[in-house]
Amino acid sequence: MFTNVVGQAVAKSVLRNMVYSDRIPHALLILGKEGFGGLALAEAFIQYMLCEDRSEYDACGKCRSCSKTTKMVHPDVHYSYPVFGQHVATDFVADWRREVLNNPYFTVQHWLSVISKGENKQGNINKDECLSIIKKLSLKSFEAPLKILLMWLPEYLGKEGNRLLKLIEEPPENTVFVLVAENQEAILSTILSRCQLVKLPPVSEKDIRDALVSGFSLPEKEADTIALLAEGNFAESVNLSQYTENDNNALFIDWMRKCYNGNGVDMVMTSEKIAAGSREDQKFFLRYGLHFMRELAMMQAGIPNERIKLQATALESAQRMSRIINLGKIDPISELFNKAIAGIERNGNVKMIFTDTSISLNKIMRRTNP
């Protein structure tokens, strides 16, 4: 339901008004980057369209239609999504329901890993899937006034999307396409031109923070930190909530201390320890470092401690580190961290990246002048 979608108040209002004013477009494209909530919002929109007792603000959640859409078994709601090889969506419908019901903010990488049993195969929406869609939507609806196709990530259609152009432009009566996309540049322009567009902004820090506090029982200050690091991506914030700030702070301070001391063996060993985690762990570690540097800069600029978004242990660490790292050193250190993140994203050698960053940190921190 709309109440379960994190943030996106403007988009929710737009979608509700479409239904309430009886101006539902025959093809709607919800466009927002990974983690902004496009799939969750599409599910809520579909439930709202089909609800038999909707209010001005949301579906009732209790009627016969809501009961089926909530479980993703409504006979007039069809789903299409990237699969691999010559498979079609219905080959993985049980996996699809389980993943969406568990967490509608999952990534396409996660999805393809689930259905390929960890092999991370290349995803596509192929010719057979397009023919299956055409066949499904040519049939009469079973019980609802509308037939709905929800397509997640039409970017994966490629040129096969041309097979659906006529259907999207002139769909059968009472048929609605709801497309959920993350990359506008990868969608056929001929499909884009046939859809009404609803763009999603990043989820606000406040909405992420509130969701983490209420849904994951995180302390407010930790939720503040994660909301800042997530940069509008709620899926990322959920991943980050699995880590504790104190754990990251301890490792970060230990690394910075060894970089300052400049013992080559210690720096290499700590770099290897950090590199032992997953690439997401490594990026989060560096992003935590960026957050720490931002808060350290605020502290040195005279911002009161109660407004510094660090937990008690990290705040003490920042106060001690301020004796070594002044404002003039924070910018080059932050540039180092951003450079390391970019290297990890490009699949660089992580041990080399952290070793090189450690050596550069030593030079910056030991520098006499800012």
ChimeraX attribute file (.defattr): number of C-alpha atoms within 10 A of each C-alpha:
attribute: neighborCount
match mode: 1-to-1
recipient: residues
	/A:1	21
	/A:2	23
	/A:3	13
	/A:4	10
	/A:5	21
	/A:6	18
	/A:7	25
	/A:8	20
	/A:9	14
	/A:10	13
	/A:11	17
	/A:12	21
	/A:13	13
	/A:14	11
	/A:15	22
	/A:16	23
	/A:17	15
	/A:18	14
	/A:19	17
	/A:20	15
	/A:21	8
	/A:22	10
	/A:23	10
	/A:24	16
	/A:25	17
	/A:26	20
	/A:27	22
	/A:28	22
	/A:29	25
	/A:30	23
	/A:31	22
	/A:32	20
	/A:33	18
	/A:34	21
	/A:35	24
	/A:36	27
	/A:37	27
	/A:38	29
	/A:39	28
	/A:40	22
	/A:41	26
	/A:42	26
	/A:43	21
	/A:44	23
	/A:45	22
	/A:46	24
	/A:47	27
	/A:48	28
	/A:49	25
	/A:50	24
	/A:51	22
	/A:52	17
	/A:53	15
	/A:54	18
	/A:55	12
	/A:56	11
	/A:57	15
	/A:58	19
	/A:59	25
	/A:60	17
	/A:61	19
	/A:62	14
	/A:63	14
	/A:64	13
	/A:65	23
	/A:66	24
	/A:67	16
	/A:68	16
	/A:69	22
	/A:70	17
	/A:71	12
	/A:72	20
	/A:73	13
	/A:74	20
	/A:75	15
	/A:76	21
	/A:77	20
	/A:78	19
	/A:79	17
	/A:80	22
	/A:81	24
	/A:82	23
	/A:83	25
	/A:84	17
	/A:85	11
	/A:86	11
	/A:87	16
	/A:88	22
	/A:89	20
	/A:90	16
	/A:91	11
	/A:92	14
	/A:93	15
	/A:94	9
	/A:95	14
	/A:96	21
	/A:97	15
	/A:98	13
	/A:99	16
	/A:100	17
	/A:101	14
	/A:102	10
	/A:103	12
	/A:104	21
	/A:105	22
	/A:106	19
	/A:107	14
	/A:108	17
	/A:109	13
	/A:110	12
	/A:111	21
	/A:112	20
	/A:113	16
	/A:114	16
	/A:115	17
	/A:116	14
	/A:117	10
	/A:118	12
	/A:119	10
	/A:120	16
	/A:121	15
	/A:122	14
	/A:123	19
	/A:124	23
	/A:125	28
	/A:126	22
	/A:127	18
	/A:128	14
	/A:129	22
	/A:130	19
	/A:131	14
	/A:132	15
	/A:133	19
	/A:134	16
	/A:135	10
	/A:136	15
	/A:137	20
	/A:138	15
	/A:139	11
	/A:140	16
	/A:141	18
	/A:142	11
	/A:143	11
	/A:144	18
	/A:145	14
	/A:146	18
	/A:147	24
	/A:148	25
	/A:149	21
	/A:150	22
	/A:151	22
	/A:152	22
	/A:153	25
	/A:154	25
	/A:155	22
	/A:156	20
	/A:157	23
	/A:158	14
	/A:159	13
	/A:160	18
	/A:161	19
	/A:162	15
	/A:163	14
	/A:164	16
	/A:165	15
	/A:166	11
	/A:167	16
	/A:168	19
	/A:169	15
	/A:170	12
	/A:171	18
	/A:172	15
	/A:173	14
	/A:174	13
	/A:175	22
	/A:176	22
	/A:177	20
	/A:178	24
	/A:179	24
	/A:180	26
	/A:181	23
	/A:182	21
	/A:183	14
	/A:184	16
	/A:185	9
	/A:186	14
	/A:187	19
	/A:188	18
	/A:189	10
	/A:190	12
	/A:191	18
	/A:192	15
	/A:193	10
	/A:194	18
	/A:195	19
	/A:196	16
	/A:197	15
	/A:198	18
	/A:199	16
	/A:200	20
	/A:201	17
	/A:202	18
	/A:203	21
	/A:204	19
	/A:205	22
	/A:206	15
	/A:207	17
	/A:208	25
	/A:209	24
	/A:210	19
	/A:211	22
	/A:212	23
	/A:213	17
	/A:214	11
	/A:215	9
	/A:216	13
	/A:217	11
	/A:218	18
	/A:219	13
	/A:220	16
	/A:221	17
	/A:222	21
	/A:223	26
	/A:224	20
	/A:225	23
	/A:226	29
	/A:227	28
	/A:228	21
	/A:229	19
	/A:230	23
	/A:231	17
	/A:232	23
	/A:233	23
	/A:234	29
	/A:235	19
	/A:236	22
	/A:237	23
	/A:238	19
	/A:239	14
	/A:240	20
	/A:241	17
	/A:242	9
	/A:243	15
	/A:244	12
	/A:245	21
	/A:246	15
	/A:247	10
	/A:248	18
	/A:249	22
	/A:250	13
	/A:251	15
	/A:252	21
	/A:253	16
	/A:254	14
	/A:255	21
	/A:256	19
	/A:257	15
	/A:258	21
	/A:259	26
	/A:260	19
	/A:261	14
	/A:262	17
	/A:263	12
	/A:264	13
	/A:265	10
	/A:266	14
	/A:267	26
	/A:268	20
	/A:269	15
	/A:270	22
	/A:271	21
	/A:272	16
	/A:273	14
	/A:274	21
	/A:275	19
	/A:276	13
	/A:277	13
	/A:278	11
	/A:279	16
	/A:280	15
	/A:281	17
	/A:282	19
	/A:283	20
	/A:284	20
	/A:285	22
	/A:286	23
	/A:287	19
	/A:288	21
	/A:289	21
	/A:290	21
	/A:291	19
	/A:292	24
	/A:293	21
	/A:294	16
	/A:295	20
	/A:296	25
	/A:297	22
	/A:298	17
	/A:299	19
	/A:300	15
	/A:301	10
	/A:302	8
	/A:303	13
	/A:304	10
	/A:305	14
	/A:306	8
	/A:307	10
	/A:308	18
	/A:309	23
	/A:310	24
	/A:311	17
	/A:312	12
	/A:313	12
	/A:314	20
	/A:315	20
	/A:316	11
	/A:317	18
	/A:318	22
	/A:319	14
	/A:320	11
	/A:321	15
	/A:322	15
	/A:323	8
	/A:324	13
	/A:325	21
	/A:326	16
	/A:327	16
	/A:328	12
	/A:329	18
	/A:330	20
	/A:331	15
	/A:332	15
	/A:333	20
	/A:334	19
	/A:335	12
	/A:336	19
	/A:337	22
	/A:338	17
	/A:339	15
	/A:340	22
	/A:341	23
	/A:342	13
	/A:343	16
	/A:344	18
	/A:345	12
	/A:346	9
	/A:347	10
	/A:348	13
	/A:349	11
	/A:350	22
	/A:351	18
	/A:352	15
	/A:353	17
	/A:354	25
	/A:355	20
	/A:356	16
	/A:357	20
	/A:358	24
	/A:359	17
	/A:360	15
	/A:361	23
	/A:362	19
	/A:363	14
	/A:364	20
	/A:365	21
	/A:366	15
	/A:367	12
	/A:368	8
	/A:369	9
	/A:370	13
